[in-house]
Amino acid sequence: MKIPPKAFRLILLLSLGMALAMMSAALSVPSSALIGKTRTPIPATMVIVPTPTPVSIPGSSDGILVVAVVIVLIIIIPIWWHRRAWARH
């Protein structure tokens, strides 16, 4: 059974919208609100150690830039390949 293109686009957009909404809802709760709401007791022998201050290393964002460029190319290259076919329809 072939799904019509308009219905496929609608299903795809609704699915992506629902996924984005669920991720947004899951990530909107700050971790500070969850502290103290667990049922696991903290042992009396546990020592709380402060987190060390992170040190910024110059040039450490190079990998992020490469990943961003790859993602953009993954999105743009198929659009360039199929734009003439889409323009005809």
C-alpha positions, 0 to 999 in steps of 0.5 A: 500500500502506497501512502500519498505524499501529502499524508506522508509529509503530514505523518512525518511532521506530526511525528517529529513534532511529537518527538520534539515536544516529548524531548522538550518536556523531559528536558525542561525539569531542572535537576535541582528540582529533582534533588531530595525526591529520590527514595534512596537514602544517602549513606552517612559515610558518603562524602560530598566532594565539590566539582572541580572548576573546568579548564577551557582548552583553546581549540577544543570546539573544532570537533563540534564544528566538524560535526555541525558541517557534516550534519548541514551537508547531510541535510543540504546535499539531498535537497540539491539533488532532488530540487528539480524533481520537486519543482516539477511536481 
